[in-house]
Structure formats: C-alpha cells, structure tokens
Amino acid sequence: MFSKDNPAEYLERAEMHEQLAAATDDVPARKMHLAMAAEYRRKAAELGGIQIVPPSTMGPMLKMNVAAH
C-alpha cells in the first residue's frame, strides 16, 4: 500500500516512471512518465527535506539532505 507521507515511496515511484520512460519508444508516453517522475520527486522533496539536483549527462541524480525535526 502506498503511504502518502513517506518520501521514500515517492522516490520509488519516480524511479519506476524513469525506467518506464527509458524503456518506451513512444514519445508522448515518455514525456508523461518523465513528468510523473518529476512530480513524485517534487513531492518527496516537499515531504522529506530532500534537495533535488538537476540531472547530469551521466543520468538522473538525487541529492538528499536530512532535515532535523
């Protein structure tokens, strides 16, 4: 079951959509999967104090900073 307050689960979904985007030749589907991945990463950052670094030429990268609560 998907927990809406766990940033790690949003990151897992983002990774899944990035893999789906990489696996398809359908341009509209790829754009949709990349948009979904970006939204899941944004939500994870919002929930968990995670800073998202723009992707490098070597692929997607995520920088995480743990915020003290």
Backbone torsions as a table, in degrees:
resi	resn	phi	psi	omega
1	MET	NA	144.1	-177.1
2	PHE	-87.0	124.4	177.9
3	SER	-96.8	124.3	-176.0
4	LYS	-80.6	2.4	179.4
5	ASP	-120.1	15.3	-179.1
6	ASN	-113.7	107.1	-178.1
7	PRO	-58.5	-32.6	-179.1
8	ALA	-61.8	-35.5	179.4
9	GLU	-69.4	-36.4	175.4
10	TYR	-64.6	-39.4	179.1
11	LEU	-66.4	-37.3	176.8
12	GLU	-62.0	-43.2	179.0
13	ARG	-66.2	-37.8	177.3
14	ALA	-61.3	-45.2	179.1
15	GLU	-62.3	-40.1	178.5
16	MET	-60.6	-45.4	-179.4
17	HIS	-67.5	-34.4	176.1
18	GLU	-64.9	-39.1	177.6
19	GLN	-66.6	-41.2	177.8
20	LEU	-63.7	-40.5	178.6
21	ALA	-62.5	-41.5	-179.1
22	ALA	-69.2	-24.8	-174.7
23	ALA	-91.2	-6.7	-176.2
24	THR	-109.1	147.8	173.9
25	ASP	-98.0	-4.1	-179.7
26	ASP	-79.9	108.1	-174.3
27	VAL	-59.4	-47.7	178.4
28	PRO	-61.5	-38.2	178.4
29	ALA	-66.1	-40.1	178.7
30	ARG	-61.7	-44.7	179.1
31	LYS	-61.6	-41.3	179.4
32	MET	-63.5	-45.2	-179.6
33	HIS	-64.6	-39.7	178.2
34	LEU	-67.0	-36.9	176.9
35	ALA	-66.4	-41.3	177.7
36	MET	-63.5	-42.7	179.1
37	ALA	-61.1	-43.6	179.7
38	ALA	-62.8	-40.3	-179.9
39	GLU	-67.8	-41.6	177.2
40	TYR	-64.1	-39.0	177.4
41	ARG	-66.6	-38.6	177.8
42	ARG	-62.6	-43.8	-180.0
43	LYS	-65.6	-40.7	177.4
44	ALA	-61.6	-42.1	179.0
45	ALA	-63.9	-40.4	179.3
46	GLU	-63.0	-40.3	-177.3
47	LEU	-79.8	-34.3	-167.9
48	GLY	-118.5	13.6	179.8
49	GLY	63.5	36.2	-178.9
50	ILE	-97.3	133.7	176.8
51	GLN	-97.3	126.1	-179.3
52	ILE	-96.4	125.3	178.7
53	VAL	-96.5	136.0	178.7
54	PRO	-56.3	146.7	-178.3
55	PRO	-59.4	144.8	175.8
56	SER	-92.3	-179.3	177.7
57	THR	-72.2	-13.9	-179.5
58	MET	-92.2	3.0	178.7
59	GLY	123.5	177.8	-178.2
60	PRO	-64.2	147.0	179.8
61	MET	-137.9	143.4	178.3
62	LEU	-129.6	127.1	176.4
63	LYS	-108.1	127.8	-177.4
64	MET	-113.8	131.7	172.2
65	ASN	-119.0	128.2	-179.6
66	VAL	-88.6	124.0	179.0
67	ALA	-92.2	133.7	177.4
68	ALA	-76.3	132.3	178.6
69	HIS	-110.5	NA	NA
